[in-house]
Amino acid sequence: QVQLVESGGGLVQTGGSLRLSCTASGLTFNQYTMAWFRQPPGKDREFVASHIHKDGSTYYADSVKGRFTISRDIAKNTVYLQMNSLKPEDTAVYYCQALIDGVNYWGQGTQVTVSS
């Protein structure tokens, strides 16, 4: 079965950086879209960034544009989210997503807390 395992979350101060990673296992094919979402406390899950396998295109929410970078290492079945210039409003549980054959798979989430 497909499993996504995330790591890299933690507590940082405003302006700091973190790099999240999500490693997938149980995958037969690597042509799938991967994305990052986040869910702030008491709020709905929201889109953060995505990586389209077919052409390597990336998309970002306006709130993180210019600060976050999504990347993939296909050989390692891993997607990363480099997070720079972090703000308190970035505090959330971050989830990676893989869209495979029309089915969304989710990681367990990793907590990112940005203190002011």
Buried (B, 14 or more C-beta within 10 A) or exposed (E): EBEBBBEBBEEBEEEBEBEBBBBBEEBEEEEBBBBBBBBBEEEEBEBBBBBBBEEEEBEBBEBBEEBBBBBBEEEEBBBBBBBBEBBEEBBBBBBBBBBBEEEEBBBEBBEBBBEE
